[in-house]
Amino acid sequence: FLFFFSPFIQAAVIALTAVWARWCKTDLGGWEAPPLTAEDGAGFVSSLALRATKEQHGKFVKEGNTIDLRED
């Protein structure tokens, strides 16, 4: 999805990124082992959504680091 649509979405008001919120405490992930609360994960995702940059467009963001997964 990300790799297909990112070349077509070049408008200045849209940044298409994929994000990993890390392993969070949830019913699915469990409550004991995951290091982050669901609120922590949601905070990271919402922060990125509000502050995404043109440089992050079409890329993957993991733990605050922008990674370009496309092979040129």
C-alpha positions as CSV (number, residue, x, y, z in Angstrom):
1,F,0.0,0.0,0.0
2,L,2.6,2.5,1.1
3,F,5.0,1.8,-1.9
4,F,2.1,1.8,-4.4
5,F,0.5,5.1,-3.4
6,S,3.4,7.2,-2.1
7,P,4.6,8.1,-5.6
8,F,1.2,9.4,-6.6
9,I,0.6,11.5,-3.5
10,Q,3.0,14.4,-3.8
11,A,0.8,17.2,-2.5
12,A,2.4,19.4,0.2
13,V,-0.5,18.8,2.6
14,I,-0.2,15.0,2.6
15,A,2.6,12.8,4.0
16,L,2.0,9.0,3.6
17,T,4.1,7.0,6.1
18,A,4.0,3.6,7.8
19,V,4.7,3.6,11.5
20,W,5.6,0.9,14.1
21,A,4.3,1.9,17.6
22,R,6.3,-0.9,19.2
23,W,5.0,-3.7,21.4
24,C,2.2,-2.4,23.6
25,K,0.2,-3.8,26.5
26,T,-3.1,-4.9,25.0
27,D,-5.5,-7.9,25.1
28,L,-3.8,-9.3,22.0
29,G,-0.2,-8.5,23.1
30,G,-0.6,-9.4,26.7
31,W,-0.3,-7.3,29.8
32,E,2.9,-8.5,31.4
33,A,5.7,-8.7,28.8
34,P,5.2,-5.6,26.5
35,P,7.2,-2.6,27.7
36,L,4.8,0.1,26.6
37,T,1.2,0.9,27.5
38,A,-1.3,1.3,24.7
39,E,-1.3,5.1,25.5
40,D,2.4,5.2,24.9
41,G,2.0,3.6,21.5
42,A,-0.9,5.8,20.6
43,G,1.0,8.9,21.6
44,F,3.9,8.0,19.3
45,V,1.5,7.4,16.4
46,S,-0.5,10.5,16.9
47,S,2.6,12.6,17.4
48,L,3.9,11.4,14.0
49,A,0.6,12.0,12.4
50,L,0.6,15.6,13.6
51,R,4.2,16.3,12.8
52,A,5.0,14.2,9.7
53,T,7.4,15.9,7.3
54,K,7.9,15.7,3.5
55,E,11.1,13.8,4.2
56,Q,9.1,11.0,5.9
57,H,6.7,10.7,2.9
58,G,6.7,7.2,1.5
59,K,8.9,5.9,4.3
60,F,8.7,3.7,7.4
61,V,9.1,5.3,10.9
62,K,10.4,3.0,13.6
63,E,11.1,4.3,17.1
64,G,11.5,7.8,15.8
65,N,13.9,6.8,13.0
66,T,12.9,7.3,9.3
67,I,13.7,4.2,7.2
68,D,13.4,4.1,3.4
69,L,12.4,0.5,2.6
70,R,12.2,1.1,-1.2
71,E,14.9,-0.4,-3.3
72,D,16.0,2.1,-6.0
